[in-house]
Amino acid sequence: MNRLALAVSTLVALGASAAPPGKPDPKQIARGKYLVTIGGCNDCHTPLKKTPEGPAWDMDRMLSGHPDTLPMPAAPVHDEPWGLAFGSTMTAFSGPWGTSFSRNLTPDPETGLGAWTEKDFIATIRNGRHLGRGRPLLPPMPWFNYREATDDDLRAIFAYLRSIPAVKNRVPDPRPPAADPTATR
């Protein structure tokens, strides 16, 4: 009887210390939040808004990417010595690659990462391609730095991104340089 009680109490203790299958692990999510914070993800993926104190992240749109309510005209700067332009929300970027828009990293299933798998996310970061096999990730996304993260760290980042509020925000597709009529070469 004592062995049975010991076995049951051990199983209960083990079960209490690990997240149930299919449920997020709070420690993994906390690690992901830490990595997203030190990785500067909000810098480009959370739009800035004007406040009396100056620009600040719009945390109601945290990590939702370039606002779909802000259409961007062609960027005004494309030639040397100024080869880059940034939108006022810091979510649209233009340079020799064309114009790129920060993607929606929230778990919205239609406009964010909600339909992505952990495998898709890791492949995207490792390969520098959308869903690991699509179009290249564009500047200023430093995927070539983030691909050095461990699989455990990338899983933690993905778990955190799945835990934040979903924001429906359809980010525009990137524009190649030829699609920008004001671009000078």
Long-range contacts (C-beta under 8 A, 24 or more apart in sequence): 24-159, 24-162, 24-163, 25-159, 28-155, 28-156, 28-159, 28-160, 29-156, 29-159, 29-160, 29-163, 30-160, 31-153, 31-156, 31-160, 32-156, 32-157, 32-158, 32-159, 32-160, 32-161, 32-163, 33-160, 35-149, 35-153, 35-156, 35-157, 35-160, 36-63, 36-157, 36-160, 36-161, 39-146, 39-157, 41-105, 43-90, 44-90, 44-91, 44-93, 44-102, 44-140, 44-141, 45-91, 45-102, 45-103, 45-104, 45-105, 47-89, 47-90, 47-91, 48-88, 48-89, 48-90, 48-91, 49-89, 61-167, 61-169, 62-106, 62-164, 62-165, 62-167, 63-104, 63-105, 63-106, 63-161, 63-164, 63-167, 64-104, 64-105, 64-106, 64-112, 64-167, 64-169, 65-91, 65-101, 65-102, 65-103, 65-104, 65-105, 65-112, 65-169, 65-171, 66-91, 66-92, 66-101, 66-102, 66-169, 66-171, 66-172, 67-91, 67-169, 68-111, 68-169, 68-170, 68-171, 68-172, 71-172, 72-99, 72-101, 72-172, 74-99, 74-180, 74-181, 74-182, 74-183, 75-99, 75-180, 75-182, 75-183, 76-182, 78-177, 78-180, 78-182, 78-183, 78-184, 78-185, 79-184, 79-185, 93-138, 93-139, 93-140, 94-180, 95-139, 96-177, 97-138, 97-139, 97-174, 97-176, 97-177, 98-138, 98-174, 98-175, 98-176, 98-177, 98-178, 98-179, 98-180, 99-174, 99-175, 99-180, 100-138, 100-139, 100-140, 100-141, 100-174, 101-171, 101-172, 101-173, 101-174, 102-171, 103-171, 104-167, 104-169, 104-170, 104-171, 105-161, 106-161, 106-164, 106-165, 106-166, 106-167, 106-169, 107-161, 107-162, 107-163, 107-164, 107-166, 108-166, 108-167, 108-168, 108-169, 109-166, 110-168, 110-170, 111-167, 111-168, 111-169, 111-170, 111-171, 112-166, 112-167, 112-169, 113-158, 113-161, 113-162, 114-166, 118-155, 118-158, 121-154, 121-157, 121-158, 121-161, 122-151, 122-154, 122-155, 122-158, 125-149, 125-154, 135-174, 138-174
